[in-house]
Amino acid sequence: MRRKTRIPPSPLPQRHGVDAVRVRLPLSGPWPTVRDHLVERLSGAGDGVVDGMLRAGLIVTADGRPVDPDAPYAPGSFVWFHRELPDEVPVPFPLRLVHRDEHIVVVDKPHFLATTPRGGHVAETALARLRRELDLPALTAAHRLDRLTAGLVLFTVRTEERGAYQTLFRDRLVRKEYEAVAPYDPALVLPRTVRSRIVKERGTLTAREVPGEPNAVSEVELLRRHPDGPGGLARYRLLPRTGQTHQLRVHMSALGVPILGDPLYPEIAAPAPPGDFRRPLQLLARALEFTDPVTGREHRFRSARTLAAWTSYDRWAAGTYGGPADDQ
């Protein structure tokens, strides 16, 4: 049996709640020096960036020592460095703390805030914010919620317990309930269970349904038709039984009732400029229910939000969304 490689702890502290980047050097390759490999691997960083970091001592080994610019290639070894943080427009909406104990933290995430660092969203993420605000550097997300979706997210406090909570989501032992505001179609028979095969290719913005064995299952229920929503609106309960990327958004679009504010389904809209928080996607992670794998306690958490297009459609449609104050 092949032994799993032990990953040493980072020799660099977090910055702004963001971990240092870890790079493992391949076990074989044509590079005579560590520098040669990093220049090739990090080519997207720009000409001279790696050389500049090496000269400044910003790339270090497991013992925290700077990598010499001429250091010979060391197969299988690790190096660390801090990425240059991108210019980010602050998301001007707070996280709401729902629950905190010695094992987990549950928050009610606002629209537009990414869960974890990715791409151009690094320090302006729920994880980085919570690490700073709660002084919990080991905090880790047990699952992800789309940046445009608001609602409940679970984080783990202790590194050694992280796997137990992440396994709950992997094994579908967490009951997740969402709500959405979308057009009302009197011809759409609900409730119903939607089953399809969804794929999302790396580098593409959207997921799509393809023929084949279903890998995505969602239950869709009509909660209430809006009494006076222009054009006919409704509020829906969505229960995902699987966790494919954009699954609920794809299924609602396929039913002919795409979620309000969705910039990708059924058609890709022009991207909103940075700092445009006017029309949030009307999708909310309403509830999380599970048995705590560490304490055995039964947890039932609910978001207190009401989606803006449901309570103040005119403001939402006019692009005057005021953040969580409109989600009450």
C-alpha positions in Angstrom: 0.0 0.0 0.0 1.3 3.4 -0.9 1.8 5.7 2.1 0.1 9.0 2.1 2.6 11.9 2.0 2.7 13.7 5.3 2.2 17.4 4.8 4.2 19.6 7.2 2.5 22.6 8.8 2.9 25.9 7.2 6.0 27.8 8.4 4.3 31.1 7.5 1.5 32.7 9.6 -1.8 33.8 8.0 -2.2 37.2 6.6 -5.6 38.9 6.7 -7.0 35.5 7.6 -5.6 33.9 4.5 -3.3 30.9 4.5 0.1 30.9 2.7 0.1 29.1 -0.6 1.7 25.6 -0.4 3.4 24.0 -3.5 4.6 20.5 -3.6 7.4 19.8 -6.1 6.7 16.9 -8.4 8.6 13.6 -7.8 10.3 13.8 -11.1 10.8 16.4 -13.8 13.4 18.2 -15.9 14.0 21.2 -13.7 17.6 21.7 -12.4 16.5 24.2 -9.7 13.5 25.0 -7.6 13.4 28.3 -9.3 13.0 26.8 -12.7 10.0 24.7 -11.7 8.3 27.7 -10.0 8.8 29.9 -13.0 7.1 27.3 -15.2 4.4 26.5 -12.7 3.5 30.0 -11.8 3.8 31.5 -15.3 0.5 33.3 -14.9 2.0 35.5 -12.2 4.0 37.5 -14.7 7.6 37.8 -15.8 10.1 38.3 -13.0 7.7 37.7 -10.2 9.2 34.5 -9.0 12.7 35.8 -9.2 11.7 38.9 -7.3 10.1 36.8 -4.5 13.2 34.5 -4.3 15.5 37.5 -4.0 13.3 39.0 -1.3 13.2 35.7 0.7 9.5 35.4 0.3 9.4 31.7 -0.7 10.4 29.4 2.1 10.9 25.7 2.9 9.2 23.6 5.6 11.6 24.9 8.3 10.9 28.5 7.3 14.2 29.2 5.6 14.1 31.2 2.4 14.7 29.2 -0.8 17.9 30.2 -2.4 17.5 31.4 -6.0 20.0 28.7 -7.1 18.7 25.9 -4.8 18.8 22.5 -6.6 15.5 20.9 -7.4 14.2 18.7 -4.5 11.6 16.2 -5.7 8.6 15.8 -3.4 9.5 18.7 -1.1 7.2 21.6 -0.2 7.6 25.4 -0.4 5.3 28.2 0.8 4.7 31.8 0.0 2.0 34.4 0.4 0.2 35.4 -2.7 -0.2 39.1 -3.5 -3.7 39.9 -2.5 -5.9 41.1 -5.4 -7.6 44.5 -5.3 -11.1 43.6 -3.9 -14.2 45.7 -3.5 -15.3 45.2 0.1 -18.7 43.4 0.4 -20.5 46.0 2.6 -22.8 43.4 4.3 -22.0 41.7 7.6 -22.0 38.0 8.5 -24.6 37.1 11.1 -23.3 34.7 13.8 -26.0 32.0 14.3 -24.1 29.5 16.5 -20.7 29.1 18.0 -19.3 26.5 20.3 -15.9 24.8 20.8 -16.4 22.6 17.7 -18.3 24.6 15.1 -19.3 28.0 13.9 -22.5 28.6 11.9 -23.1 31.9 10.1 -25.7 33.5 7.9 -23.8 34.6 4.9 -24.9 37.6 2.9 -25.2 37.7 -0.9 -22.1 38.5 -2.9 -19.6 37.2 -0.3 -17.6 34.1 -1.3 -17.3 31.3 1.3 -13.6 30.6 0.8 -10.6 32.2 -1.0 -10.8 31.5 -4.7 -9.8 33.5 -7.8 -10.2 37.2 -7.3 -12.0 36.7 -3.9 -9.4 36.1 -1.2 -9.5 38.4 1.9 -13.1 39.4 1.2 -14.5 36.0 1.9 -16.5 34.5 4.8 -13.6 32.3 5.9 -11.0 35.1 6.0 -13.4 37.5 7.8 -14.3 35.0 10.4 -10.7 34.0 11.1 -10.0 37.7 11.7 -13.2 38.7 13.6 -13.3 35.6 15.9 -9.5 35.1 16.2 -9.8 31.5 15.0 -6.9 30.9 12.6 -7.7 27.2 12.3 -11.3 27.8 11.2 -12.2 25.9 8.1 -15.3 25.7 5.9 -17.1 22.3 6.1 -18.8 23.0 2.8 -19.3 25.8 0.3 -22.1 28.1 -0.6 -22.1 30.0 -3.9 -20.9 33.6 -3.7 -24.2 34.9 -5.0 -26.3 32.7 -2.6 -27.1 33.9 0.9 -27.7 31.7 3.9 -26.2 29.2 6.4 -22.6 28.0 6.2 -20.9 25.6 8.7 -17.3 26.1 9.7 -15.2 23.8 11.9 -13.0 25.2 14.7 -10.5 22.3 15.3 -8.3 21.0 12.7 -8.5 17.4 14.0 -12.3 17.5 13.7 -12.6 19.0 10.3 -12.8 15.6 8.5 -15.7 14.4 10.6 -17.9 17.4 9.6 -16.9 17.5 6.0 -17.8 13.8 5.8 -21.3 14.7 6.8 -21.7 16.7 3.6 -19.9 14.2 1.5 -22.1 11.4 2.7 -25.3 13.5 2.4 -26.1 13.3 6.1 -27.0 16.9 6.3 -30.5 18.0 5.5 -30.3 21.2 3.5 -33.3 23.4 2.7 -33.2 26.4 0.4 -35.8 29.0 -0.6 -36.0 30.9 -3.9 -38.1 33.6 -5.5 -38.9 32.8 -9.1 -41.7 33.3 -11.7 -45.0 31.6 -11.0 -46.2 29.1 -13.7 -49.7 27.8 -13.1 -49.0 25.0 -15.5 -46.0 23.7 -13.5 -47.1 20.7 -11.4 -45.6 20.8 -7.9 -44.3 19.4 -5.7 -42.0 17.3 -7.9 -38.6 15.6 -7.9 -36.2 16.7 -10.6 -33.5 14.2 -11.7 -30.9 14.9 -14.3 -27.2 14.6 -15.2 -25.4 17.8 -14.6 -21.8 18.4 -15.7 -19.6 21.5 -15.3 -16.3 21.6 -17.2 -13.3 23.3 -15.7 -12.9 26.9 -17.0 -16.6 27.3 -17.9 -19.0 29.5 -16.0 -22.1 27.4 -16.3 -23.1 23.8 -15.6 -25.3 22.0 -18.1 -27.6 19.0 -18.2 -26.6 16.2 -20.5 -28.0 12.8 -21.3 -27.1 9.9 -19.0 -27.5 8.5 -15.5 -28.8 11.2 -13.2 -26.3 12.6 -10.7 -28.4 15.5 -9.5 -31.7 15.2 -7.6 -33.7 18.2 -6.3 -37.2 18.3 -4.7 -39.1 21.5 -5.6 -42.2 22.7 -3.7 -44.4 25.7 -4.1 -44.6 27.6 -0.8 -46.7 30.5 -1.8 -47.7 32.6 -4.8 -46.9 36.3 -4.3 -50.3 38.1 -3.8 -49.3 41.1 -5.9 -45.8 40.5 -7.5 -45.6 42.0 -11.0 -45.7 39.3 -13.6 -46.5 36.6 -11.1 -43.9 35.5 -8.6 -43.7 32.6 -6.2 -41.6 31.5 -3.3 -40.3 27.9 -3.6 -38.8 25.4 -1.2 -35.9 23.5 -2.7 -34.4 20.4 -1.2 -31.2 19.2 -2.9 -30.6 15.5 -2.4 -27.2 15.7 -4.2 -24.6 18.5 -4.4 -23.7 19.2 -8.0 -22.4 22.7 -8.9 -25.3 25.2 -9.5 -27.7 22.3 -9.2 -30.7 24.2 -7.9 -30.2 27.0 -10.4 -30.0 24.6 -13.3 -33.0 22.7 -12.2 -35.2 25.8 -11.7 -34.2 27.1 -15.1 -35.0 23.8 -16.7 -38.4 23.9 -15.2 -39.0 27.2 -16.9 -38.9 29.3 -13.7 -35.3 30.6 -13.4 -34.4 32.1 -10.0 -34.7 35.9 -10.0 -31.3 37.7 -10.4 -29.5 34.7 -11.8 -26.8 36.0 -14.2 -26.1 32.5 -15.7 -29.3 30.6 -16.2 -31.0 30.4 -18.6 -28.6 32.8 -20.4 -25.3 34.4 -19.4 -25.8 38.1 -18.7 -23.2 40.7 -19.0 -21.0 40.5 -15.9 -21.9 43.0 -13.2 -19.1 45.5 -12.5 -17.2 45.1 -9.2 -19.2 46.7 -6.4 -22.5 46.2 -8.1 -24.7 44.8 -5.3 -28.0 45.9 -6.6 -29.9 42.8 -7.6 -28.8 39.7 -5.5 -29.7 36.2 -6.7 -32.9 35.3 -4.9 -31.7 32.1 -3.5 -31.3 31.4 0.3 -29.8 28.5 2.2 -32.6 28.5 4.7 -31.9 25.5 7.0 -29.2 23.0 8.0 -30.1 19.9 10.1 -27.6 17.2 11.2 -26.4 15.0 14.0 -23.1 16.4 15.3 -20.5 13.7 14.7 -18.4 14.8 17.6 -20.9 15.6 20.4 -23.9 13.6 19.1 -26.1 16.6 19.5 -29.0 17.2 17.1 -28.6 20.6 15.4 -31.3 22.5 13.6 -30.3 25.9 12.3 -32.4 28.4 10.3 -31.7 31.6 8.5 -33.8 34.6 9.7 -33.7 36.2 6.3 -36.5 36.9 3.9 -35.5 37.3 0.3 -35.6 40.9 -0.9 -37.7 40.4 -4.1 -40.4 38.8 -1.9 -40.8 41.6 0.6 -39.9 44.6 -1.6 -39.9 43.6 -5.2 -40.0 47.1 -6.5 -36.8 48.0 -4.7 -35.1 44.9 -5.8 -36.2 45.3 -9.5 -35.2 49.0 -9.5 -31.7 48.0 -8.3 -32.0 49.8 -4.9 -31.3 46.7 -2.8 -29.9 47.9 0.6 -28.3 44.7 1.8 -29.3 42.6 4.7 -31.7 45.4 5.9 -33.9 44.4 2.9 -33.6 40.7 3.8 -35.6 41.0 7.0 
